[in-house]
Amino acid sequence: MAQQTPAPLPTTQHPSGNKRKADEVPSEDYDEESEGDKDMEVKWNCDQIRKMIKMFLATKEMTQTAFLKLVGCNSNSYGRFMKLKGGDSGSQNGVYWAAHKFFLNREAEMKRKSTAKTPAQKKRKADESAAAKKGQSEELFAAVERINLDESAPIHDDCDDVRKKSLEFMATHDISTAEFLRRIGNVNSKSWRDFVVMKGERKGASNSSYVKAYHFLEKLRIHKGEEKSAKRMRAEKEKPEGFPLKHDNGMRWVIAGDK
């Protein structure tokens, strides 16, 4: 009968990249469970880990007993590991892999904290952003104010258009309603609320908010160099005198003829 050849023992990767010989007998500190940890990134060799442990414990952030309990190792294995010398010496000791994992996690946590902003930093960032937006708004309002526009010029945007454009402007530039009303000519807030909730092309035409908002938006359009819309061009052609500044409540008189 042919003699069977025994299967070779598995090899283990050292931190340096060298493989442990198949006939090498594992030390008493060898931890089979730590083999799974060897799939993680190997960043430091045994000597580096020993030095890192010493430096960490020297900070008094944690006692040796607490450290070993955290990484799940006993003091005997720790003592044997710390006495060794050499980049590969102790690679089969569970302390090496447990400590390696501990320092990888610690490094990742420190990086996370360094990039995270404190409440004070967030507030400062928000204040800086708000100041920048305010500065941009001031520049925009000043530029619009410099545009010369005849206030008696006919109006060719209907009430719905003016409402829509006003709300879009405030949302886009992060302008409060109070600020907007002040900038377009100190419009009364109640008049604005009455105007903005209406619906219909001629609903709110007699409201001062309509006229003042239109003139501001028209100067804004000119400042930005925007072309007139097809609807605007059609309104100018059909109503060169502009829309009448009187409220249309939708009611009509009907005169019945003689029977």
Stockholm file with secondary structure:
# STOCKHOLM 1.0

chainA/1-259         MAQQTPAPLPTTQHPSGNKRKADEVPSEDYDEESEGDKDMEVKWNCDQIRKMIKMFLATKEMTQTAFLKLVGCNSNSYGRFMKLKGGDSGSQNGVYWAAHKFFLNREAEMKRKSTAKTPAQKKRKADESAAAKKGQSEELFAAVERINLDESAPIHDDCDDVRKKSLEFMATHDISTAEFLRRIGNVNSKSWRDFVVMKGERKGASNSSYVKAYHFLEKLRIHKGEEKSAKRMRAEKEKPEGFPLKHDNGMRWVIAGDK
#=GR chainA/1-259 SS CCCCCCCCCCCCBCTTSCBCCTTCCCCTTBCGGGGGGGGSCCCSCHHHHHHHHHHHHHTTSSCHHHHHHHHTCCHHHHHHHHHCCSSSTTTTBHHHHHHHHHHHHHHHHHHHHHHSCCHHHHHHHHHHHHHHHHHHHHHHHHHHHTSCCCTTSCCCSCHHHHHHHHHHHHHHHTCCHHHHHHHTTCCCHHHHHHHHTCCSTTTTTTSHHHHHHHHHHHHHHHHHTCCCCHHHHHHHHHCTTCCCSSCCCSCCCCCCCCC
#=GC SS_cons         CCCCCCCCCCCCBCTTSCBCCTTCCCCTTBCGGGGGGGGSCCCSCHHHHHHHHHHHHHTTSSCHHHHHHHHTCCHHHHHHHHHCCSSSTTTTBHHHHHHHHHHHHHHHHHHHHHHSCCHHHHHHHHHHHHHHHHHHHHHHHHHHHTSCCCTTSCCCSCHHHHHHHHHHHHHHHTCCHHHHHHHTTCCCHHHHHHHHTCCSTTTTTTSHHHHHHHHHHHHHHHHHTCCCCHHHHHHHHHCTTCCCSSCCCSCCCCCCCCC
//
